[in-house]
Amino acid sequence: MPNLTKIRIRRFKNILDSSLILNQNCAIVGPNGGGKTSHIQAIHFACSILQSITLNNLWPNSLGAEFPTSLGSSQLI
């Protein structure tokens, strides 16, 4: 399985648009109030959404299908 090399975060908390370049040794550093925790929370939120889609069998079945536009609170893990 290929490794993630880049993560793009848009419109999450105070993050308008941000890209993180990843390698084997990656650290998020910056000043207090610089958004480090918001970046980690965005990544955690994205992982939770993908896990919820998987557990609820909501993956698109064919090539032109789309992911669901919303999940109910009972569908989130």
trRosetta pair geometry for C-beta under 8 A, 3 or more apart (Angstrom, degrees):
i j d omega theta_ij theta_ji phi_ij phi_ji
3 22 7.5 -134 147 111 105 119
4 7 6.5 29 167 -58 130 91
4 22 5.5 32 109 58 89 151
5 21 7.0 -13 161 -157 71 66
5 22 5.6 -157 -152 61 26 88
5 23 7.6 34 -137 -81 73 54
6 19 6.1 -10 -170 -172 104 103
6 20 6.9 157 -156 81 52 53
6 21 5.7 -20 -102 -109 82 55
6 22 6.5 -157 -71 14 29 88
7 19 7.1 160 83 -155 46 54
7 20 4.6 -3 56 53 96 104
7 22 6.6 61 -9 -30 95 119
7 43 6.4 -3 -171 -97 160 103
8 17 7.6 -12 -173 -164 95 75
8 18 7.2 164 -154 87 52 46
8 19 4.9 -19 -101 -101 76 80
8 20 7.9 -165 -74 20 33 67
9 12 5.3 -67 179 25 106 127
9 15 5.1 0 120 132 117 147
9 17 7.5 165 89 -148 57 31
9 18 4.8 -9 59 61 98 95
9 19 7.7 -178 20 -81 68 33
9 20 7.5 38 -6 -9 105 102
9 39 6.4 -155 0 -127 162 71
9 42 4.6 45 -129 143 133 159
9 43 7.8 -74 -77 -55 123 69
10 15 7.4 -134 -127 122 17 95
10 16 7.1 -11 -149 154 64 39
10 17 5.0 9 -111 -104 85 71
10 18 7.7 -180 -75 24 47 60
11 15 7.3 -89 -25 92 5 73
11 16 6.7 21 -75 -142 54 41
11 17 7.8 13 -31 -66 63 66
12 15 4.9 -1 63 55 79 112
12 38 6.7 153 115 173 98 99
12 41 7.6 -178 156 97 124 95
12 42 4.4 95 118 -104 164 116
12 45 7.3 175 -142 51 134 147
13 35 7.9 162 97 -136 124 93
13 38 4.6 -125 69 -141 148 121
13 41 7.2 62 -24 80 140 131
13 42 7.4 -115 12 -63 107 102
14 35 6.5 -123 80 -102 107 109
14 38 6.3 -82 43 -111 85 169
15 18 5.0 -66 -163 1 114 123
15 35 6.1 116 -76 -160 96 134
15 38 5.6 170 -31 133 112 128
15 39 6.9 114 -78 -79 149 69
15 42 6.6 -45 39 -54 152 150
18 35 7.6 -174 -72 136 164 146
18 39 6.8 -90 107 -102 148 106
20 26 7.8 80 164 -171 110 134
20 28 7.5 -35 -130 -94 132 104
20 39 6.6 107 -58 -167 137 130
22 26 5.0 -31 -142 -77 71 156
23 26 5.8 147 49 -64 60 93
28 36 4.9 141 133 -143 116 94
28 39 5.9 -172 -140 81 152 139
28 40 6.8 -150 39 -55 159 97
29 36 7.3 2 -127 -99 11 131
30 34 3.5 -130 135 101 123 156
30 35 7.0 -15 89 50 155 72
30 36 5.4 -180 45 -56 108 104
31 34 4.5 116 59 -46 68 122
35 38 4.6 -54 -159 43 73 119
35 39 5.9 79 141 -28 87 95
36 39 6.0 -58 -157 31 30 111
36 40 6.7 23 151 -13 65 106
37 40 5.7 -56 -149 39 36 110
37 41 6.1 37 153 -20 69 107
38 41 5.6 -53 -143 39 31 112
38 42 6.3 37 155 -24 64 103
39 42 5.7 -51 -149 31 30 113
39 43 6.7 28 153 -15 63 104
40 43 5.8 -54 -152 36 34 110
40 44 6.3 34 151 -18 66 107
41 44 5.5 -54 -144 39 34 113
41 45 6.1 37 155 -23 66 105
42 45 5.7 -51 -145 35 30 113
42 46 6.5 31 154 -19 63 104
43 46 5.8 -53 -149 35 31 111
43 47 6.5 31 153 -18 64 105
44 47 5.8 -55 -151 36 31 112
44 48 6.4 33 152 -20 65 106
45 48 5.7 -54 -149 35 32 113
45 49 6.5 33 153 -19 65 104
46 49 5.8 -52 -149 34 32 111
46 50 6.5 30 154 -15 65 106
47 50 5.8 -56 -148 39 32 109
47 51 6.3 32 154 -18 66 106
48 51 5.7 -54 -146 38 31 111
48 52 6.3 32 154 -21 65 106
48 76 6.8 32 155 -163 111 93
48 77 6.1 -150 -158 64 85 88
49 52 5.7 -55 -147 36 30 112
49 53 6.4 32 154 -20 65 104
49 71 7.2 180 -138 4 81 144
49 76 7.9 -35 -97 -121 55 92
50 53 5.7 -50 -146 34 32 112
50 54 6.4 32 154 -18 63 107
51 54 5.7 -57 -149 38 31 112
51 55 6.1 24 157 -14 68 110
51 77 5.5 -66 111 33 117 141
52 55 5.9 -56 -139 42 29 106
52 56 6.0 10 165 -2 65 115
52 58 7.9 -2 125 29 72 130
52 71 5.7 57 133 -159 138 165
52 75 5.6 90 -178 142 114 83
52 76 5.1 -36 -103 -120 148 45
52 77 5.3 -160 -80 -2 83 89
53 56 6.4 -70 -142 49 22 98
53 58 4.7 -98 -153 68 71 106
53 59 6.2 97 149 -67 103 65
53 67 6.6 -32 -128 -150 145 109
53 68 7.1 -173 -115 26 99 106
53 71 7.5 -109 -73 -78 71 134
54 57 7.7 21 178 -73 30 35
54 58 8.0 -74 -44 40 17 76
54 59 6.7 34 -101 -46 55 109
55 77 6.4 85 25 -53 155 126
56 71 7.4 153 26 -135 162 114
56 75 5.1 11 -75 -153 153 105
58 67 7.2 70 134 -156 102 70
58 68 5.1 -37 177 -16 134 122
58 71 7.7 -146 11 -98 172 103
58 75 7.9 44 -29 -170 142 138
59 67 7.8 -32 -131 -108 41 81
60 65 3.2 167 -160 100 111 114
60 66 6.1 130 -86 40 133 8
60 67 6.2 -85 -36 -69 104 51
61 65 5.8 77 42 -10 60 163
62 65 4.9 107 56 -18 72 110
66 69 7.8 20 128 -53 122 82
68 71 6.2 96 102 -68 134 74
71 75 4.4 -122 -176 85 100 128
71 76 5.8 117 119 -60 127 82
72 75 4.8 95 58 1 75 104
72 76 7.7 -138 97 -13 44 83
73 76 5.9 -48 -153 21 40 113
